[in-house]
Amino acid sequence: MYKQIAENKRKTIYIIFGFVVMIGLIAGVFAYVYQDVWVAVWTIVIAILYAVFQYYMSNSVAVAMTGAKEIVKKDNPRFYNIVENLSITTGLTMPKVYIVDDKAPNAFASGRDPKHAIVAATTGLIDVMDDKELTAVMAHEMSHVKNYDIRVSMIVFGLTCVVGLISDLAFRMMFYGNRRRDNEGSPVGYVLILVAAILSPIFASLAQMAVSRQREYLADASAVNITRYPDGMISALKKLQSHTQPMKSQNIATEAMWINNPLRKGFFSNLFSSHPPIEKRIERLEHGKKGF
C-alpha cells in the first residue's frame, strides 16, 4: 500500500505539471492571436493567483458549495465520537466536523493539510449506517486526510477551476473582444481559441478523474487498515450502492470530494465520473480480505 501511495504521488506531480503546461499553452495561444506577449504573462499571473486563492480558501469554498454546517459534540455525539476516536487511532489532529442536511448518504474530507482538515457527512449517511459502517466511511475520509489526498484534490480542483476560468475568458474574447486590426479576417485565431476553449476543460476533467479514482481505491484500503474490519467497509459500500438518489444541491465542481458520486446517475455521468464503480471497489476489498 505504501508503494501505491508513492506511485500516486508521482502520478499527481505529473498531472499537476500537465495542468501547468496546458495553462501555458493556452496563454501562448492568446499571445499569438493578439500578438502581445503581455497577454500570455497576465493570463499566467491571473491563473497562479486564482489557484493560490482556491488552495488557501479550500475549506471555505467546500463548505459554501456543499451547504455543510459545523457541529460540536453535543449536536451529534454518536457521529462526533466516531470521528474523535478515529483521530486518536490515526494520530491525526482532530478535524472540524460538519453535517450536510441531505437524505442521500455521502461524506467528504477537505483541507490543505491534516492540521487544517474538515470532515463531513450527510444526515442520510448518519441515519442509514450502523456504527461499524459509519466508522468505516469516516475512516475512509480520515485516510484522505492522512494520505494528503485532500491537498492534492484541492490543488487539482483549483487548477481545474483555473482552466474553466480561462476557457470562459477565451470564449468571451473570441466573441466580444476587440482583436488587433492586423488579425482581422484571419480564421486561425478563432480556430485556436475555439479548440483551446473546448478541449482544455475536457482534459482538465479527465485529469481530475484520473487522480480521484485511484485515491478512492487507496482510501478504501487505508480505511480497512485503520479499522481492521474489511466487512464494515464492504457493507458500507453496498449500502451506498443501494441508495442511488442524487444529492439535492451538488454540482460537478465538488463531485470528486465525496465518497460516492453525488450527481444523478446516467451513461455519460458514469463514463466521466471521478469515482470508480462501487462494485469494483467492493470487488477489490473482497479480493484483498486475506491480506488485511
Number of C-alpha atoms within 10 A of each C-alpha: 10 10 8 12 17 12 11 17 17 11 14 21 12 12 18 17 12 15 21 17 12 17 24 17 16 25 23 20 19 24 17 16 19 19 16 13 13 13 18 22 16 12 19 21 12 15 23 17 12 16 22 15 12 20 22 16 15 24 20 12 15 20 18 11 14 21 16 19 13 15 16 12 12 8 11 12 12 13 22 17 13 17 24 17 14 20 17 11 12 14 10 16 15 20 21 18 21 23 24 21 16 19 18 23 26 24 26 26 28 30 26 22 17 21 13 16 25 25 24 27 27 21 17 19 24 20 12 17 19 14 14 16 22 25 24 31 28 24 30 29 30 32 27 29 27 21 20 19 31 27 20 24 25 24 21 25 23 24 25 23 19 24 27 19 16 23 23 15 15 25 17 11 15 18 10 9 11 10 16 11 8 9 13 10 10 10 9 12 19 17 12 16 20 15 14 23 22 15 11 21 20 15 16 23 20 15 19 24 20 19 22 24 16 16 24 26 19 22 24 26 23 24 24 23 17 18 18 13 16 23 18 22 28 24 18 22 22 15 16 21 16 8 16 16 15 18 20 14 11 16 13 13 14 17 19 22 25 20 24 24 26 25 20 14 13 9 8 8 13 15 11 15 24 26 26 21 16 19 13 11 21 22 12 15 21 13 10 12 13 8 7 12
